[in-house]
């Protein structure tokens, strides 16, 4: 049973442990501004982009093979992909940069069960335009979400199974 007072008492310890496990992705928090973001997608050419039917993962088909990106959520939370916009000039598209986006009004308390819904974004800059990934996390307001890229050392959502995708893929651009 989840005890809010116990959570508050252990918050500092949990933050320290998670920072050791994955400094730039602990508890769904974003990298500090002084951390340079590198990403396995940079330098690859995307030929197609697919989303899982349950909206918990994206699959990038590239010139170097496939990369599956998981929507990850901390304990007692759930993360999903809300919307993806594709580059204006389509695919194939060479990836130049990947960065997190700060979204205005990132918190809202509108879920059906009273959870706080956080809004997150990721921008992938390509030679054909931008791919924008808009994703969400619902929790009691304490937890958060992030995108877990191949090679990340930490995927929390698998602990309780709340963010394990069915990986039934559909092309986003209809290709």
Secondary structure, 3 states (H helix, E strand, C coil): CCCHHHHHHHHHHHHHHHHHHCCCCHHHCCCCCCCCCCCCCCCCEEEEEEEECCCCEEEEEECCEEEEEEEEECCCCEEEEEEEECCCCCCCEEEEEEEEECCCCCEECCCCCCCEEEEEEEEEEECCEEEEEEEEEEECCCCCEEEECCCCCCCHHHCCCCCCCCCCEEECCCC
